[in-house]
Structure formats: C-alpha cells, structure tokens
Amino acid sequence: MEAERFILFGTDHLITLLIVVLATISVPFFFKNTSSKTKDLFGYGLAFILLIDFLAKPYYWSQMLDDVFVELLPLHMCSLSEISIAIYLFVRKKIFYEVSFFWGIGGGVMALLQPDTQFSFPDAYYVAFFLSHGAVWLAISFASCVLRNRPTVDSLKRVFIVSCVSIVAIYVINWMLGPPANYWFLGAKPAGASIMDLMPEPPRHIPIVVTLALIIFGLIYLPFWIYDRLKSKNAVFEE
C-alpha cells in the first residue's frame, strides 16, 4: 500500500484523530477500577515505551527525513512533554505531570491538528508521528483519570515559570548549535503556514509567543477553574 500526499482533515487524518481520542478516553477508563499493581505495571510499561521513543527519535527521524542532526534532537515542546510524563509515571513527582499536562495538551493539539508530515498513512513518519503524540495524550489521561491528578492554579503558575526559563534555555541551545537548529521556532518561523506568519520576525516574536502560551495555558485550565467555582458555590449554598 503506497502512501499518498497528506491532506489536512482528509479521511486518513480524521480517522487517526478519532483513534487517538478514543484511545485517550477508553484505555484509562478500562484501568480505572483495576488493582494498584495493575495500574503501576501499565504506567511503568507506558513510561518505558515513551522513554524508548524519546531516545530513538534522532535515529528514526534521520532515517525518515532529510534533516541534519542539529534539527533532529528531541527538544521540541511535544518531545519534552513526552519525557516529562514518562518521568512522572516512574517517580510520581507532580511537577513532571503538570509540565506535561500543559505542554502536551497545548502543543499536542496544534501538532495533531496541523501535523508536520508530507505523506499520509501508511507512511512510516506519519505512523510514528501520531503514535508518539497519541501515546503522550494517553499517558496524560492515564495520570489524570487513573492516578487521580489534576492541575491547580499553582500548577499553572509553576508551568508558566518553567516555560519562560525553558524558552531562554532553548534559545541558547539554538544559538550554540547554529542554523538550521530552530527548536520551538525561536530562530525562524515554520516553513509552512502558521499563526507565526502574523507575528514580527524572530526573535522579536518571543514576547508574543510567551503571551500566547499564557493564554493557551489559561484556556486549558479554564474547565477546572469553572468546576472549582461551581463546587465552592454549591458548598456555600448547602450550608
């Protein structure tokens, strides 16, 4: 079966998105009422898969793409979200869950809706791309629904601080590696059409990117904020 050119929101894309969403919802639901040992085993297994994928990315990207090595390091937000949730599943330190929650959902939505792929299923890069991003969403959902985690206002503050520090670190890494290294698109705009086309030329776009990230994080947290407000009001009303 030969892979055809990727069509945004074409049949293959929509089916893949549906599979990712269904797996993200149904798999944690299956494990929700299992024993603690079963939950731990699945969590460790998922973390191991994510870790292997993270470490293997420079290799299999080099086999599928024409990019040079400095463009293949797993330093984009989705990759760092992947290793962050893997670490959380191993050590259960909440900051890693919080970082992955906001980065994985915020960056993952953009990546899944506008995947950086030329060909559709069954192209190897297409499959690897969606398996990797889908596994991150599955891990976040598992950590949230099965291991009973959720973000708080303090989580939002911590992740925003981590994000600002990370932008500085990634900018320095791009500078040290030199072109064509362009992690987080801090040195140049993406080749394809994107929202960055409306922004000033890099690096003058960074303050706008930071502001946009804060807005996206706020939107991700908004359902939890509304839930907490309604719960607080109901508690006062019952008293």
C-alpha positions as CSV (number, residue, x, y, z in Angstrom):
1,M,0.0,0.0,0.0
2,E,1.6,3.3,-1.1
3,A,1.3,6.4,0.9
4,E,-0.5,9.4,-0.7
5,R,0.2,13.1,0.0
6,F,-1.1,14.2,3.3
7,I,-4.4,16.0,3.2
8,L,-5.3,18.2,6.2
9,F,-8.5,16.9,7.7
10,G,-8.7,14.3,4.9
11,T,-10.1,10.8,5.6
12,D,-6.9,9.4,7.0
13,H,-6.3,12.4,9.2
14,L,-9.8,12.4,10.7
15,I,-9.8,8.6,11.3
16,T,-6.4,8.9,13.0
17,L,-7.6,11.8,15.2
18,L,-10.7,9.7,16.1
19,I,-8.5,6.7,17.1
20,V,-6.2,8.9,19.3
21,V,-9.2,10.5,21.1
22,L,-11.0,7.1,21.6
23,A,-7.8,5.5,22.9
24,T,-7.1,8.5,25.2
25,I,-10.6,8.1,26.8
26,S,-11.2,4.3,26.7
27,V,-7.9,2.9,27.9
28,P,-7.7,4.9,31.2
29,F,-11.4,4.0,31.7
30,F,-10.6,0.3,31.4
31,F,-7.8,0.6,34.1
32,K,-9.7,2.9,36.4
33,N,-11.1,0.1,38.6
34,T,-8.2,-2.3,38.4
35,S,-5.8,-3.1,41.2
36,S,-3.0,-0.8,42.2
37,K,-0.5,-3.3,41.0
38,T,-2.1,-3.5,37.5
39,K,-2.2,0.3,37.4
40,D,1.5,0.5,38.3
41,L,2.5,-2.1,35.8
42,F,0.7,-0.4,33.0
43,G,2.0,3.0,34.0
44,Y,5.6,1.7,34.1
45,G,5.2,0.0,30.8
46,L,3.8,3.1,29.1
47,A,6.6,5.2,30.6
48,F,9.2,2.7,29.2
49,I,7.6,3.0,25.7
50,L,7.7,6.8,25.9
51,L,11.3,6.8,27.1
52,I,12.4,4.5,24.3
53,D,10.5,6.6,21.7
54,F,12.1,9.8,23.1
55,L,15.6,8.3,22.9
56,A,15.1,6.8,19.5
57,K,13.7,9.9,17.8
58,P,17.0,11.3,16.5
59,Y,17.7,7.9,14.9
60,Y,14.4,7.2,13.2
61,W,13.8,10.8,12.2
62,S,17.2,10.7,10.5
63,Q,16.0,7.7,8.6
64,M,12.7,9.2,7.5
65,L,13.7,12.9,7.0
66,D,16.4,14.7,5.1
67,D,17.2,17.0,8.1
68,V,20.7,17.3,9.5
69,F,21.5,16.1,13.1
70,V,21.1,19.5,14.8
71,E,17.5,19.5,13.6
72,L,16.7,16.1,15.0
73,L,17.3,16.4,18.7
74,P,14.1,15.8,20.7
75,L,13.9,19.3,22.1
76,H,10.6,20.5,20.8
77,M,7.8,21.0,23.3
78,C,5.9,17.8,22.4
79,S,9.1,15.7,22.9
80,L,9.9,17.4,26.2
81,S,6.3,16.7,27.3
82,E,6.8,13.1,26.3
83,I,9.9,12.6,28.5
84,S,8.2,14.7,31.3
85,I,5.2,12.4,31.6
86,A,7.4,9.3,31.3
87,I,9.4,10.6,34.3
88,Y,6.2,11.3,36.2
89,L,5.0,7.7,35.7
90,F,8.3,6.4,37.0
91,V,8.8,8.7,40.0
92,R,5.3,10.3,40.6
93,K,6.7,13.8,41.2
94,K,3.8,16.1,40.3
95,I,5.8,18.9,38.6
96,F,6.5,16.5,35.7
97,Y,2.8,15.8,35.4
98,E,2.0,19.5,35.4
99,V,4.5,20.4,32.8
100,S,3.4,17.5,30.5
101,F,-0.3,18.4,31.1
102,F,0.0,21.9,29.8
103,W,2.7,21.4,27.2
104,G,1.3,18.1,26.0
105,I,-2.2,19.3,25.5
106,G,-1.3,22.8,24.3
107,G,1.4,21.7,21.9
108,G,-0.3,18.4,21.1
109,V,-3.5,20.0,19.9
110,M,-1.6,22.1,17.4
111,A,0.6,19.2,16.3
112,L,-2.3,16.8,15.8
113,L,-4.5,19.3,14.0
114,Q,-1.6,20.6,11.8
115,P,0.9,17.6,11.7
116,D,4.3,18.3,10.1
117,T,4.1,15.4,7.6
118,Q,4.2,15.2,3.9
119,F,2.5,11.8,3.4
120,S,-0.5,10.1,4.9
121,F,-1.0,6.5,6.2
122,P,0.8,4.1,5.9
123,D,3.9,6.4,5.6
124,A,6.3,5.4,8.4
125,Y,6.8,9.0,9.5
126,Y,3.0,9.6,9.6
127,V,2.6,6.5,11.8
128,A,5.5,7.4,14.1
129,F,4.3,10.9,14.5
130,F,0.7,10.1,15.5
131,L,1.8,7.1,17.7
132,S,4.2,9.3,19.6
133,H,1.8,12.2,20.1
134,G,-1.1,9.8,20.8
135,A,0.9,8.0,23.4
136,V,1.6,11.3,25.2
137,W,-2.1,12.1,25.4
138,L,-2.8,8.6,26.6
139,A,-0.2,8.9,29.4
140,I,-1.6,12.3,30.5
141,S,-5.1,10.9,30.5
142,F,-3.9,7.8,32.5
143,A,-2.1,10.0,35.0
144,S,-5.2,12.3,35.3
145,C,-8.0,9.8,35.4
146,V,-6.4,6.6,36.9
147,L,-3.7,8.1,39.1
148,R,-6.0,10.9,40.2
149,N,-4.0,14.0,39.2
150,R,-5.3,17.4,38.1
151,P,-3.8,20.9,37.6
152,T,-4.3,23.7,40.1
153,V,-3.8,27.4,39.9
154,D,-0.3,26.8,41.4
155,S,0.3,24.3,38.7
156,L,-0.5,27.0,36.1
157,K,2.0,29.4,37.7
158,R,4.7,26.8,38.0
159,V,4.4,25.6,34.4
160,F,4.4,29.2,33.1
161,I,7.7,29.9,35.0
162,V,9.2,26.6,33.7
163,S,8.1,27.6,30.2
164,C,9.8,31.0,30.4
165,V,13.0,29.5,31.7
166,S,12.9,26.8,29.0
167,I,12.4,29.4,26.3
168,V,15.7,31.1,27.4
169,A,17.5,27.7,27.5
170,I,16.2,26.6,24.1
171,Y,17.1,30.0,22.6
172,V,20.7,29.5,23.9
173,I,20.8,25.9,22.5
174,N,19.7,27.1,19.1
175,W,22.4,29.8,19.2
176,M,25.1,27.3,20.2
177,L,24.1,24.8,17.6
178,G,23.6,27.4,14.9
179,P,21.3,27.2,11.9
180,P,19.4,25.3,10.9
181,A,18.6,24.4,14.5
182,N,15.3,26.1,15.3
183,Y,13.7,24.4,18.3
184,W,10.4,26.0,19.5
185,F,10.7,28.1,16.3
186,L,12.6,30.7,18.2
187,G,15.1,31.4,15.4
188,A,12.8,31.3,12.4
189,K,9.2,30.9,11.5
190,P,7.9,27.4,10.4
191,A,8.3,26.7,6.7
192,G,4.5,26.1,6.3
193,A,1.7,28.5,7.0
194,S,1.2,29.1,10.7
195,I,0.0,31.7,13.2
196,M,3.6,32.9,13.4
197,D,3.2,34.5,10.0
198,L,1.2,37.2,11.8
199,M,4.0,37.9,14.2
200,P,7.2,40.0,13.9
201,E,10.3,38.3,12.7
202,P,12.2,36.2,15.2
203,P,13.4,36.8,17.9
204,R,11.1,39.9,18.2
205,H,8.1,37.5,18.2
206,I,9.1,35.9,21.5
207,P,7.1,38.2,23.8
208,I,4.0,37.5,21.7
209,V,4.7,33.7,21.9
210,V,5.0,33.9,25.7
211,T,1.8,35.9,25.9
212,L,0.0,33.4,23.6
213,A,1.3,30.5,25.7
214,L,-0.1,32.0,28.9
215,I,-3.5,32.4,27.1
216,I,-3.4,28.8,25.9
217,F,-2.5,27.5,29.4
218,G,-5.3,29.6,30.8
219,L,-7.8,28.1,28.4
220,I,-6.6,24.6,29.2
221,Y,-7.1,25.3,32.9
222,L,-10.4,27.1,32.5
223,P,-12.7,24.0,32.9
224,F,-11.0,23.2,36.2
225,W,-11.4,26.8,37.4
226,I,-15.1,26.7,36.5
227,Y,-15.6,23.4,38.2
228,D,-13.9,24.6,41.4
229,R,-16.0,27.8,41.4
230,L,-19.2,25.9,40.9
231,K,-18.2,23.4,43.6
232,S,-17.4,26.3,46.0
233,K,-20.8,27.9,45.3
234,N,-22.7,24.7,45.8
235,A,-20.9,24.1,49.1
236,V,-21.9,27.6,50.4
237,F,-25.5,27.1,49.2
238,E,-25.7,23.7,51.0
239,E,-24.5,25.3,54.2
